[in-house]
């Protein structure tokens, strides 16, 4: 199934039913009188978050949604039935904006959370409401009001404890495939990950971490370079970040761990300043393949000068991976002081 995290749709709530203008004509009611009932309310359009959904794929192929209108009022004081709300299910983490104004309408960040995005029209009043002492047989009734109509932009922001950061091909997909059952595509060329992947890491029966493998970022990503900023939104909800670095010959002659670290964090800050302030665990990967810009101790000293602890691991062999997972747990669930 394709991963779709953006969609633009048009919704139209149901119109209210018209009120009825009718008079009583039963043989046993000699004076008659008005008997037109009210129209029913139209269906509202409601979004509801469902934890079992993982993509906005359905909204990519169907873009127009219309609620049913309310029933019209009828004679003999019969009110029209209200239409049942149109409920659209979306993944947890879906953010809904008004496409015309850009205003935030709802952020469905919890399973079962719901929001009315288009209000159904109100049913019109029948002529039974217009009887007065000086007008015993009114013919007046009201039409139903139209339902709200709007164009919406949907964005899905994945909910994860940890987001993986790093240049393409630094080993993020290898890491998530080792620590979880996620099986992203792994290859020895850049941008093999074209969509975010979620993996569940089980430390014990009571302790689990959800890790999001974000497609690789490069310099200029906040302006659309590489895969652009289309996936940076998925980092926003992560509670901590795992920044994976690579200093092997495959990284390229112009790449250095400290420079890569600065570039990626600069892109985070340009996209959303608060992202650069999220707690990060910095890890040098591919320990089994050696380094090209000095020893591991020398690289660690460069980061230590910034007040950053450089951890090491090999996602391919598993060396140091357990220690990294344990440290991530401490970042996500800090112990009370």
N, C-alpha and C positions, 0 to 999 in steps of 0.2 A: 504494500500500500504506500502511495506517495505521501510524503510529509508536506502538508500545506499549512503555513502559519500566517497567511494573510488572505483576506477576502473582502470584497465590497458587494453589498447586497441592497436591495430595495424592499422595504416592508410597508404594508398598508393594512392598518387595523380595520375591522369591520365597521360599517355604518350602523347607526342606531335605526331601529324599526320605526315606522311612522305611527303616530297615534290615530285612532279610529274616530270617525264622526258617525254615530249611529243613534237611533232613537228606539225606545222600547215600544213594542206593538202587541204585547200579549193581551188576550181578551180580558184577563182578570186584573189588568193594570190600566184602568181607564184614563188616568192622567198621563201615562207614558213617561217621557223624560229621557234625558241623554243616557246612553249605555255604551259609548265607545271606550274601549280599554287603551292602555298605554302600549307603545311599542317597546320591544326588548332592547337591551344594550348590545352593541356590537362587540365582537371578540377583540380583546387586546392581544398584542404580540409580545410574548414573554420569552426571554432567554433563561435557560437553566443550565448550570454547570454539572457535567457528568464525568466522574472520575474514570469511567470505562472508555471514554473517547480520547484520542491522542492527536487528532488532526482536524483542520477545518476543511477537509477534502470535499465534504458534501456541499458546502457553500460555494465551491469553485464551479460546480456544474449546474446548480440551481441557484439563481440569483434573485428571483422575485417571489415574495411570500405575501399572501393576502388572507386576512382573517374573514370569517363569515359575518354577514350582517345579522342584526337582531330581527326577530319576527315582527311583523306589523301587528298592531292592536286589532281586536275583533269586536263585533257587537256582543251584547249581553255581558258587559263588564269584563270581557276576557282580555287579559294582558298577553302581549306577545312574549315568547320565551327569549331569554338572553342567549346569545351565541357563546359557545365554549371557547375559552382563550386558546390561541394558537401558541403552543409551547415548542420552542426550538432548542434542542440540546446542543451544547458546545463543550469542548474540553475545559477542564479546570485550568485557570490561568488565562482565560480569554478576556481581553479588554475591548470594550465597545465604544467607538467614537461616532459622533455625527460627522458624516463625510463632508457636509457643506460648510459647517462652522469650525470643525476640529475639536469641538467640546467633548470632554469625557462624559459618557453616559453611565457606564458601569464597569466595574472591575470584578470579575467573578473568580475570586482567588480561593474559593473553598468548595468542596463537593456539596452539591445541593443548593448553592447560592443562586438566586434568581433576580431578575430585574425586568420591569415593564419598559419596553423601548418604544412602543407605540400604543397610545391609549385608545380603546374602542369608543365609538360614538355613543351618545346617550339616546335612549329611546324617547320619542316624542310623546307628549301627553294627549290622551283622548279627551273627547268633549265632556266626559263626566266631571272633569276638573273645572269646567268653565260655567257651571250652573250657578246662577245668582238669584236673589229674590226678585229682581226685575228682569231677569232673562232665564226663564224656566226651560227653554228648549234651545240651548246654544248649538250651533253647527261648527263652532271653532274647534280645531285640533292642531297639533304641532307635528311637523316633520321631524324625523330623527336627525341628529347631528352627524356629520361625516367623521369617520375614524381618522386618526392621525396617520400621516404618511411621511416617510423620511428615508434617506439613503444613509446606510451605516457602513463604517469601516471596522472590520474585525481584525484584531491582532492576537496571536497566541504567544504568551510568554511562559516558557516551561517553568515548572516548579521543581527545583532540585536543591539539595543541600550544598552540593559542590559543583562548580563549573570548571571545566578544563580550559586553560588558556595556553596559547603558544602558537608559534609559526607553523605553517603546514609541514607535515612529515616529521615532527619532533617525537612522535610516538604516543599521541593522545589515544588514538583508537586501539593501539596495542595494549595500553594500560587498562582501558575500560573493559576490553575483552578478557584480560587476565583476572581482574578483580570481580567481574560480574558475568552474567550470562548473555550480555549484549554481544552481538556479533557484527560490528560495523565492517565495512570494506577496508582491507589493509593492503597497501601496495607501496613500492619504493619510488613513488613519484608524488609531487605535491597535489593538494586538493582532492585526495581520494574520498574525504568525507564531505558530502555535499548537502547534508541535512543533519540537524542535531540528533544525537542518540542518547537515550536514557538507560542507565544501568543501575541495578540495585545491588549494593554490597552488603553482605550479611556478616557482621562481626561476631554475632551470637544470636540466640533466639530473641533477645530483647533489644539488640542494637543493630540498626540498619542505616545505611547511607544511600541516598539517591544522588548519582553523579551524572552530569550532563556533559557529553562530548560535543563541544562547540566547533564547527568548522574553522580551520586555521585562519588566523588574522595576519595581515601584513601592514606595512606602513601605508597610511592613507585609507585604511579601511573605513574610518568614520566619514570619509567623503565618497566612498563607493569603490575603492580599489580592491582588486581581488574578488572575493565573494561579496565585497561591500559590507554595509552595516546591517544587512537584512537579518543577521543572526545575533548581533550584539544585544538585541532586546532580551534574549534568553539568559544573558548573564545577570540582568537586573534583579531577578528574584532569588539568585543563589545566595546562600548565607556565607559561603567562603569560596575562595578560588584556589585552584591548584595550577600554578604557573610552571609549565614544563619547558625546559631548555635543552638545547642540543649543541654539543661542541665537537661533533665528529666531522670527518672530511665531507660527508654527504650534505652538511648544512650549507656549504658554499664558502668561498674565500672572503666574502664581505660580511660574514655573520660572526658575531661574538656574543657569548651568553649575556654579558652585562648590557651590551647595546640592544640585544633583542628584548631584554627585560624592560629597558627604558622605552623602546618604541611601542611595545604592546600596551604598557601602562599609559603612555601618552595618548594612544588611540582611545583607551577607555575613558580617560578624562575629557577628551574632546567630544565623545559621544554623550556622556553623562558624567559630570564631575564626581558624583558620589560613588561611582563604580571603582575608581582608583583608590578609594578609602576602605574598600572591603578587605577583610583579613585574607592574606595570601600565604600559601605555602609554596616556596620556590624550590624546585627540584631539578637537578641535572640528570637527564635520562641517558640511556645508552652507555652506562658505565662499562659494559663489557667491550665496547668498541674503542675505548680510550678518548683522549682529548687532543685538540690541535692548537690550543692557545694557552699552553702551560699545563701544569699538573692540576689535579683536583684540589689540592691544598692551596695552590696559587689562586685558582678561581674562587675558592671559598673565602680567601682573604680579601679579594676585591669586593665581594658582597658584604663581608663582615665590616668593611670600612663604611658601608652605608647603613650598618645596623641590621643587616638581613642575614639570617642563617640559611646557608645553601645546603640542602639535603641532596642525597644521591640515590639513584636506583637504576635498575635495568628492567624495564617492563618486559623485555623479550625473555630474559632468564628468570625473572622473579626476584632477583637480588634487591633487597632494600624495600620491596613493595609493601610488606606487612608493616614496617615502621612508618611508611608514608601514610597508610590507611589509619594507623593508630593516631598519628599526629593530626590528620584531618578530623577525626572524631573529636579530639580535644578542641579544635578550632570551632567546630559547629556546636559543640556542647561544652562550653568552658565551665570549669569547676568554680563554684562560688568561693570568693575570697574570704 
